[in-house]
Amino acid sequence: MNFNGPGEPRGHVLLVAGDTVVCRRTVQLAPSANVAALAMVPAAALLGSDVPTDSVCLDGARDPNTVLARLRSAAATPGPLFVYLSGRLTADRRGRLYLALAGTTRAAVRYTALPWDWLESELRGRPAGMTTVLLDLAADADAWPSLREYRGLPGLSHAEVYGVVCPPGFAAGDGAVSGYTRHWIEQLRRGPARPGDVQLHALAAGAAGLPPGALVLPTAHELDSRSAPQPDPYRSDPYRSDPYRSGVQGRPGDGGGPVCAPTADSASVSIAGPIPESTAESTAVPTAGVVVGPPRDEETGGDPRPYIHALATGGRHLEAAALARVWEEHVRDTYGFSSMEAVEWAEIRADLARMAGDFPLATGLWIGACRARLVGQGVAGREVHAAAAGALYCWTQLKDRASVVESGPELVDLLGALPALDPRLLRLTQARLDALRAPGLPRAVHT
């Protein structure tokens, strides 16, 4: 979020520590430690704004109505809002989800825990783009089946939600700040320029050492369900500010200059699911052997990127990918195979593959783009690091062991060539690769 400027309304930061997660007398998740660490971060860094901010920490609350009152007060703020929740996610006998509070018992969940739908209800009336919810949770055995049924956390459609939910019985921790929250904080402190929330999320999730099966939010199902457009469709991109908004035009003679971003929200893209064979609004989907030409100037205003992005956000991923390949070939012929113009189109194709759920292709394209940028821009280039983050994010989404092992060594080499990156990213990537190289593992992995 970025809401700087004179006369801006006050912002609000609400940090809530729920019940500690304990398994076999060992603390797996310590919400109090997480909130204490996050409370040390300046509110301006959490909000991405320098507006005057009120901060509230709730630790050890036992009454859900107390938390509700604080949540209602936070939701009423007219400025940007940052809500952080950490603790145990549980459910009642009907499968209704709750954030367990201090003293919550299984027999009295409905009376001693915060109903999850209260959070959605209080945040529903806030303006779009003004609310960020960060989650570091662990689900118990009662909640996990509901999460699998929902394919993620329900609700919160009016907020930008990032976070992780670990499954029950994961590897025990030591009661310190959890990996995801710690890496989020460390990324905020790494440089003078604050990364975007989704880039923070991608880097933190990739470096957190999450247990197998952990739920990383937003999920593909949640991305598909978002329908409210945002002013900037690329502020939620996990690894680039906007691969479609380069100053390089796809066609000679366009005159350069900045490209107007399309108005659709890239976060509303459907990542999973087949493309319908025909709809009232779609054209034929390109198949093998069909040559797709660039759209006409009157269709694109001289720039194909908004048109291609609109195809992808409409679920027409094959058409978008085919057009992007045509334009990439055109740019290569015009500017050169290794030109930055061609690299930008490779990044667009990587983003389209990510949107379509083709993470093996997206990983390979991001790795190739990063290597090309590394040659042209050096190890300190901001776009080099953004491409590396894209490659790492897509690689962590791979569920097929063969794909992980195939692209892992090249990703490890790439991360090793970037000394400014957090060294733990390289260590954790290597550890995941080594673990999945072990013989006797199933083909499918859940990491």
MOQUI-V626255 format. One line per field, one symbol per residue. phi: phi as a letter, one per 30 degrees, with the letter a starting at -180 (. if undefined). burial: I if it has 16 or more other C-alpha atoms within 10 Angstrom, else O. Layout:
phi: ???
burial: ???
This chain:
phi: .bbdkdidddcbbbcbccddcbbhicdcbceddddddddddeeddddiacdebcbbccbidccdddddddddddddddcdbbcbbbkccbbdddiddbcdcejdcddbedcbbdddddddddcdddddicbbccbbbbdcdddeddddddhkddiidcbdcblbbdddidedccidddeddddeddddcdbdcdddeddeddddddcdiddeiddccdddddddddbddcecdbdcddbbdadccddcddbdjdiiidcdddcddddcdddcjddedabdcccdddcejccccdddeddciibdddddddddddicddddddddddddddddddcjdcddddddddddddddddddicddddddddddddddddddbidcddddddddddddedddddccddddddcdeddddddddcdddedddddddddddddddddiddddbbb
burial: IOIOOOOOIOIIIIIIIIIIIIIOOOOIIIIIIIIOOIIOOOIIIIIIIIIOIOOOIIIIIIIIOOIIOIIIOIIOIOIIIIIIIIIIIIIIOOOIIIIIIIIIOOOOIIOIIIIIOIIIOIIIOIOOIIIIIIIIIIIIOIIIOIIOOOOIIOIIIIIIIIIIIIIIIIOIIOIIIIIIIIIIIOIIOOOOOOIIIIIIIIIIIIIIIIIOOIIIIIOIIIIIOIOOOIOIIIIIIIIIIIIIIIOIIIIOOOOOOOIOIIOIIIIIIIIOOOOOOOOOOOOOIIOOOOOOOIOOOOOOOIIIIIIIIIIIIIIIIIIIIIIIIOIIOIIIOOOOOOOIIIIIIIIIIIIIIIIIIIIIIIIIIIIIIIIIIIOOOOIOOOIIIIIIIIIIIIIIIIIOIIIIIOIIOOIIOIIOOIOOIIOOIIOIIIOIIOOIOOOOOOOOIOI
